[in-house]
Structures are given as C-alpha cells and as structure tokens.
Amino acid sequence: MTALSLTRKQVFLRALPIMGANIASPLVGLVDLAVIGRTAETNSIAAVALGGLVFNVFFWSVAFLRMGATALTAQADGRSDEGEVRAVLWRAGAVGATIGLALLVLQTPLKAAVFALFDSPADVEMLGRDYVNARLWGAPAAFTGFAIYGWLIGLGLTGRALILQSVLNVLNAGLSVLFVLGFDMGVEGVGAASAVAQWLHLLAAGVIIALILKRRGTARQSAFWDREAIRRLFSVNRDIFLRTLALLAGFTWFNIASLREGADVLAGNAILMQYISICAFFLDAFAHVTEAETGRAAGAKNWSRLMRAFRLTSELALVFSLILSLGFLMLGDVFITMMTTDEATRASARTFLIWCALVPLLGMPSWQLDGLMIGATQGPLMRNAMIASLVIYLALDAVMRPLWGAHGLWFAFLLYYLVRAGTLMVGWSGLKRSFTA
C-alpha cells in the first residue's frame, strides 16, 4: 500500500466492524444477566453483576495484549515481513495463554484482592465467587483471543474480528440458556457457559487464522524465540499496561470525587458515564484503525503515509465526535429518562449534561493520539504522558472542586482529556525524527 492509497471510505469500512464488535462485546454480560434474571432471585442477579465487575478488572488489566499485538503486527506488515507477522501472532497468543494460566494458578489471592474492592453482602459475594470460579476456566482462551483480535486489527481484517465477536455472543447466549434453563445450574452455569463459549470461540478463531495464513501464502519463518523480538513485545506490553493502570486511576478518582460531592452526584454521573462508554464504542473504532495504519507506516518508515493515515482517521473521528456531542445535547434528557426512574438521579444527571456532551469533542484528540502512539510503539512516551496527565488531573480537581463543587469536578475531568492529548503531543517531534534516523 502506498502513502496515497488509503481513503476515507477504507477508513470508514474498517472502523465499522470494530464499532459493531465494540457494541456487541457487552452483550456477553447482558445475556448472563438476562438468563439468570428470568430464573432466580435478586441475590443471584446481583451475584452475576458482581462477578461481571470482577472480570472487568481482570480484562482491563490485560487490554495491553490487544494493543501490543495490533501495533507489532501492523509494523511487520508495513515492512512486508510476512514471517514476523506470523511470529507476532504466536508470541502474543502465547503470552495471553500464559497470563490466563497464571490467573488460574493464582486465583485464590487474586480473587480475595479484587472482591475486597467491592463492598457486597456475604451471600451475594458467595454466589459471585461461584460465577467467577466457573468463568475463570475460560481465561486462557479469552486472553489468547485478545491477542488474536489485535492481530486481525493490525492486518486491517476488522470484519473477521466482528465475526469472531458475533460467534462468541451466539455461543454464550445458547450455552447460558442450556446450562441454566436446561441443566438448572444457576449462577455457576452462567459462568460455565461463558468459559465454554470462550474455548469454542478460540477454535473458531483458529479456523479463521488458518484460512488467512493460507491465503497469504508461505513465508520465511521468523524465530519464535528471537530474543530481541520477545524483549520488544514485553517492553511494549509493559508500557501499555502501566499507561492503562494510570488511565483507570483517573476514572476511578472521578467516581470517588463524585461520591464526595454526594450520593445524588455519584448516581447522576454514573448515568452520564454510560453515555461516555457508548461514545467510546464509536471513537475507539477510529483509534483502532489509526493504530493499524500508523503502525504500517512506522514499519515502512514512511512519514507521509503516517500523516495521511492520521489525518484521514482523525477527520472521520471528528465528524463522529460532533454528531455524538450534538446528539447528546439534543437527546440527552431522553437518554437520562430511559436510564433511570429516580427523580433525584435524573435531576443530577441533567445538571451536568452539557459537560458530558463535550466529552466526545474534547476527548477525540486524546483517543486519536493514543492510537497513533500505540501504532508507532511509543510505549515510554504513552506511559509517562498518562502518568503526568493523572498527576495534573488530580491537581486540577484539588483546585476546581473546592471552588465550584461538582461543576468543578466536571471541568477538571474535561481538562483531563485535553491534558492527555497535550502530553502526548510533547513526543511529536521525537516521533518524526525517528522516521528519518
């Protein structure tokens, strides 16, 4: 692919399946809740919800597998190193499987630590542990799947990623119904259905991978145990992991600060955060395409190609961010009304609606720059920028919240997005120099 061959249509067509996969991903948890919700009492429903939160902690912690695989695959593809394209898949998949197995081995202390984060009644926690115990057996397959998903995005095969996510959702729904309604396994059956679905989904991924590799033809095999390549894989994943922890710390602080402003503020902001999650389904799709296309440009050491990819993906991301911001300004009240019947929560969410509506527009540059720096494997920059952004955000919150209360909370949160973009831009000149070195 030449520097001028990428088009807006191609960017959109590659982003569209990722949007579909992002939207479909939460359906696993929704299906679990829906099935148990029709067959059990409140405690069982709460237990599945609690178990889902615990797994979100585990899954967020290994999100680096997807990002690292995308960047390294795209770079290998950009320099036409077919052997390394394949080696990245096997290495990243092996890392995912190893982390999943380690989670099984260390599950007792890890579960104790994670469940301690949630203040839940003893009977709910006991049922939640049953769910987690069953679902944990799918962790090696799930984490390997993260690497595969990143590999597919790195090759621009986003449609295959959507197919795999759809397969997972169908399998999970069918098995949940079978285990809960057919075998009367209750909460444990819901977790077991998710675990089995992950392994069957991995088998489906194996078939898709085999077809892709067959179509790409034979290639010189890169050494799986290449020490430099393995070192780079772990280095990239380490930096992205630390960056993700800092990002999670920022969002966690927002929730803590919301609670300090009052239960009604926390409840209202929880509704508004759901809208931000929906925005991420769309804007993350363009960031993922940015990762792949800038990664290819980095592999080819082609600055003009990188700039074109970043410009085209950012143009479409800007259009979507404007639509999302304007849409929430006009329809946000409807969204809030649909999400809750509690009038105090509705009133709180409406008070801060305009702040929330600005998140897609002001946050888009940080999403896009994240994608660019991931694709170019600027791990140390991303890590340091996110840590610096977190420190600045906490300082802003410490000043603005005492002055303006919950409005100051939101003002600092919006500036957090701008600071994230600004700290990443610090590395722009160094990135450009690396292309000409």
ROVO-819648 format. One record per residue (C-alpha): residue number from 0; residue in one letter; x negated, y, z negated. Coordinates in steps of 0.5 Angstrom, whole numbers, plus 500, padded with zeros to 3 digits. Layout:
    i  aa    x    y    z
  NUM   a    X    Y    Z
...
This chain:
    i  aa    x    y    z
    0   m  500  500  500
    1   t  497  507  502
    2   a  498  513  498
    3   l  503  516  502
    4   s  507  509  503
    5   l  511  510  496
    6   t  518  513  497
    7   r  523  516  492
    8   k  528  510  495
    9   q  523  505  493
   10   v  522  508  486
   11   f  530  508  485
   12   l  531  501  488
   13   r  525  498  483
   14   a  528  502  477
   15   l  535  500  478
   16   p  534  493  476
   17   i  530  495  470
   18   m  536  499  468
   19   g  540  493  469
   20   a  535  489  464
   21   n  535  494  459
   22   i  542  495  459
   23   a  543  487  459
   24   s  538  486  453
   25   p  542  488  447
   26   l  548  483  450
   27   v  544  477  446
   28   g  545  480  439
   29   l  552  483  441
   30   v  554  476  444
   31   d  551  473  437
   32   l  556  478  433
   33   a  562  477  437
   34   v  562  469  437
   35   i  561  469  429
   36   g  566  475  428
   37   r  571  470  431
   38   t  570  464  427
   39   a  567  467  420
   40   e  568  472  414
   41   t  565  478  413
   42   n  558  476  410
   43   s  557  471  416
   44   i  558  477  421
   45   a  553  482  416
   46   a  548  476  416
   47   v  548  476  423
   48   a  547  483  424
   49   l  541  483  418
   50   g  538  477  422
   51   g  538  481  428
   52   l  535  487  425
   53   v  529  483  422
   54   f  528  480  429
   55   n  528  487  432
   56   v  522  489  427
   57   f  518  482  430
   58   f  520  484  437
   59   w  518  491  437
   60   s  511  489  434
   61   v  509  485  440
   62   a  512  490  445
   63   f  505  491  447
   64   l  505  485  451
   65   r  509  487  456
   66   m  506  494  457
   67   g  499  491  457
   68   a  501  486  462
   69   t  504  491  466
   70   a  498  495  467
   71   l  493  490  468
   72   t  497  486  473
   73   a  498  493  477
   74   q  491  495  477
   75   a  489  488  479
   76   d  494  488  485
   77   g  491  495  486
   78   r  484  493  488
   79   s  487  487  491
   80   d  484  482  486
   81   e  489  476  487
   82   g  485  471  482
   83   e  485  477  477
   84   v  493  478  478
   85   r  494  470  476
   86   a  489  470  471
   87   v  492  476  467
   88   l  499  472  467
   89   w  496  466  464
   90   r  492  470  459
   91   a  497  475  457
   92   g  502  469  456
   93   a  497  465  452
   94   v  497  471  447
   95   g  504  471  447
   96   a  505  464  445
   97   t  499  464  440
   98   i  503  470  437
   99   g  509  466  437
  100   l  506  460  434
  101   a  502  464  428
  102   l  509  467  427
  103   l  512  460  425
  104   v  506  458  421
  105   l  506  465  417
  106   q  514  465  417
  107   t  514  465  409
  108   p  510  471  407
  109   l  513  475  413
  110   k  520  474  412
  111   a  519  476  405
  112   a  516  482  407
  113   v  521  484  412
  114   f  527  482  408
  115   a  524  487  403
  116   l  525  492  408
  117   f  533  491  408
  118   d  537  492  401
  119   s  542  487  402
  120   p  547  483  398
  121   a  544  476  396
  122   d  549  472  399
  123   v  548  476  406
  124   e  541  475  405
  125   m  541  468  404
  126   l  545  467  411
  127   g  541  472  414
  128   r  535  467  413
  129   d  539  461  416
  130   y  540  465  422
  131   v  532  467  422
  132   n  530  460  420
  133   a  533  458  426
  134   r  532  463  431
  135   l  524  463  430
  136   w  523  457  433
  137   g  524  461  440
  138   a  519  466  438
  139   p  513  463  442
  140   a  518  462  448
  141   a  520  470  447
  142   f  513  473  446
  143   t  511  469  452
  144   g  517  472  456
  145   f  515  479  454
  146   a  508  478  458
  147   i  512  475  464
  148   y  516  481  464
  149   g  511  485  464
  150   w  507  481  470
  151   l  513  482  474
  152   i  514  489  473
  153   g  506  490  474
  154   l  508  487  481
  155   g  514  491  483
  156   l  518  485  482
  157   t  523  488  478
  158   g  529  484  481
  159   r  526  478  478
  160   a  526  481  471
  161   l  533  482  472
  162   i  535  475  474
  163   l  531  473  468
  164   q  534  477  463
  165   s  541  475  466
  166   v  539  468  465
  167   l  537  469  458
  168   n  544  472  457
  169   v  548  467  460
  170   l  545  461  457
  171   n  545  465  450
  172   a  553  466  451
  173   g  554  459  453
  174   l  550  456  447
  175   s  553  460  442
  176   v  560  458  444
  177   l  558  451  444
  178   f  554  451  437
  179   v  559  455  433
  180   l  565  453  436
  181   g  564  446  439
  182   f  559  444  433
  183   d  561  448  428
  184   m  554  450  426
  185   g  556  457  423
  186   v  550  462  423
  187   e  545  457  423
  188   g  548  455  430
  189   v  548  462  433
  190   g  540  463  431
  191   a  539  456  434
  192   a  543  458  441
  193   s  538  464  441
  194   a  532  460  440
  195   v  534  454  445
  196   a  536  460  450
  197   q  529  463  450
  198   w  526  456  452
  199   l  530  455  457
  200   h  529  462  460
  201   l  522  460  460
  202   l  523  454  464
  203   a  527  459  469
  204   a  521  464  469
  205   g  516  458  470
  206   v  520  456  477
  207   i  520  464  479
  208   i  513  464  478
  209   a  511  458  482
  210   l  515  461  488
  211   i  512  468  487
  212   l  505  465  487
  213   k  507  460  493
  214   r  509  466  497
  215   r  503  470  495
  216   g  498  464  498
  217   t  492  461  495
  218   a  487  466  491
  219   r  480  465  488
  220   q  481  463  481
  221   s  478  469  476
  222   a  475  465  470
  223   f  481  465  465
  224   w  475  465  459
  225   d  472  471  462
  226   r  469  475  456
  227   e  470  482  459
  228   a  477  481  461
  229   i  479  478  455
  230   r  476  484  451
  231   r  479  489  455
  232   l  486  485  454
  233   f  485  485  447
  234   s  483  492  447
  235   v  489  495  451
  236   n  494  491  447
  237   r  491  493  440
  238   d  491  501  442
  239   i  498  500  445
  240   f  500  496  438
  241   l  497  502  434
  242   r  501  507  438
  243   t  507  503  437
  244   l  507  503  430
  245   a  506  511  430
  246   l  512  512  434
  247   l  516  507  430
  248   a  514  511  424
  249   g  516  517  427
  250   f  523  515  428
  251   t  523  511  421
  252   w  522  518  418
  253   f  527  521  422
  254   n  532  516  419
  255   i  529  517  412
  256   a  529  525  412
  257   s  537  524  415
  258   l  538  521  408
  259   r  535  526  404
  260   e  540  531  407
  261   g  546  527  405
  262   a  550  520  407
  263   d  554  524  412
  264   v  548  527  416
  265   l  545  520  416
  266   a  551  517  418
  267   g  552  522  424
  268   n  545  522  426
  269   a  546  514  427
  270   i  551  515  432
  271   l  547  520  436
  272   m  541  516  435
  273   q  545  510  439
  274   y  546  515  445
  275   i  539  516  445
  276   s  538  509  445
  277   i  542  509  451
  278   c  538  514  455
  279   a  532  510  454
  280   f  535  505  458
  281   f  535  509  464
  282   l  529  513  463
  283   d  525  507  461
  284   a  526  504  467
  285   f  522  510  471
  286   a  517  510  466
  287   h  516  502  467
  288   v  516  504  475
  289   t  511  509  473
  290   e  506  504  469
  291   a  506  499  475
  292   e  505  505  481
  293   t  500  509  477
  294   g  497  502  475
  295   r  496  500  482
  296   a  493  507  484
  297   a  488  506  478
  298   g  486  499  480
  299   a  485  502  487
  300   k  481  508  484
  301   n  486  513  488
  302   w  487  519  485
  303   s  492  522  490
  304   r  496  515  490
  305   l  497  516  483
  306   m  499  523  483
  307   r  504  522  488
  308   a  507  516  484
  309   f  507  520  478
  310   r  511  526  482
  311   l  516  521  485
  312   t  518  517  479
  313   s  518  524  475
  314   e  523  527  480
  315   l  528  522  479
  316   a  527  521  472
  317   l  528  529  471
  318   v  535  528  475
  319   f  537  523  471
  320   s  535  527  464
  321   l  539  532  467
  322   i  545  528  468
  323   l  544  525  461
  324   s  544  531  458
  325   l  549  535  461
  326   g  554  529  461
  327   f  553  528  453
  328   l  554  536  452
  329   m  561  535  456
  330   l  563  528  454
  331   g  559  527  447
  332   d  565  528  443
  333   v  569  523  446
  334   f  563  518  445
  335   i  563  520  438
  336   t  570  519  437
  337   m  569  512  440
  338   m  564  510  436
  339   t  567  511  429
  340   t  574  513  426
  341   d  571  516  420
  342   e  572  524  420
  343   a  566  526  416
  344   t  561  522  420
  345   r  565  525  426
  346   a  564  532  424
  347   s  557  531  422
  348   a  555  528  429
  349   r  559  534  432
  350   t  555  539  429
  351   f  548  536  431
  352   l  551  534  438
  353   i  547  540  442
  354   w  541  538  439
  355   c  542  531  441
  356   a  544  533  448
  357   l  537  536  449
  358   v  533  530  448
  359   p  533  527  455
  360   l  531  533  458
  361   l  526  535  453
  362   g  523  528  452
  363   m  523  526  459
  364   p  515  528  460
  365   s  513  524  454
  366   w  517  518  457
  367   q  513  519  464
  368   l  506  521  461
  369   d  507  514  457
  370   g  508  511  463
  371   l  502  514  466
  372   m  497  513  461
  373   i  499  506  460
  374   g  498  504  467
  375   a  492  507  467
  376   t  490  503  461
  377   q  488  510  457
  378   g  489  506  450
  379   p  485  510  446
  380   l  488  517  448
  381   m  495  514  447
  382   r  493  511  440
  383   n  490  518  438
  384   a  495  522  441
  385   m  501  518  438
  386   i  498  519  431
  387   a  496  526  432
  388   s  504  527  434
  389   l  506  524  428
  390   v  502  528  423
  391   i  504  534  427
  392   y  511  532  427
  393   l  511  531  419
  394   a  508  538  418
  395   l  514  541  422
  396   d  519  537  419
  397   a  516  539  412
  398   v  516  547  414
  399   m  523  547  418
  400   r  528  542  414
  401   p  527  546  407
  402   l  528  553  412
  403   w  534  550  416
  404   g  536  544  413
  405   a  539  538  418
  406   h  538  543  423
  407   g  531  544  422
  408   l  531  536  422
  409   w  533  536  429
  410   f  529  542  431
  411   a  523  538  428
  412   f  525  532  432
  413   l  526  535  439
  414   l  519  539  438
  415   y  516  532  436
  416   y  518  530  444
  417   l  514  536  446
  418   v  508  535  442
  419   r  508  527  444
  420   a  507  530  451
  421   g  502  536  450
  422   t  497  531  446
  423   l  497  526  452
  424   m  496  532  457
  425   v  490  533  453
  426   g  487  527  456
  427   w  489  529  463
  428   s  482  532  466
  429   g  478  526  463
  430   l  483  521  467
  431   k  482  525  473
  432   r  474  525  472
  433   s  475  517  471
  434   f  477  516  478
  435   t  471  520  481
  436   a  466  517  476
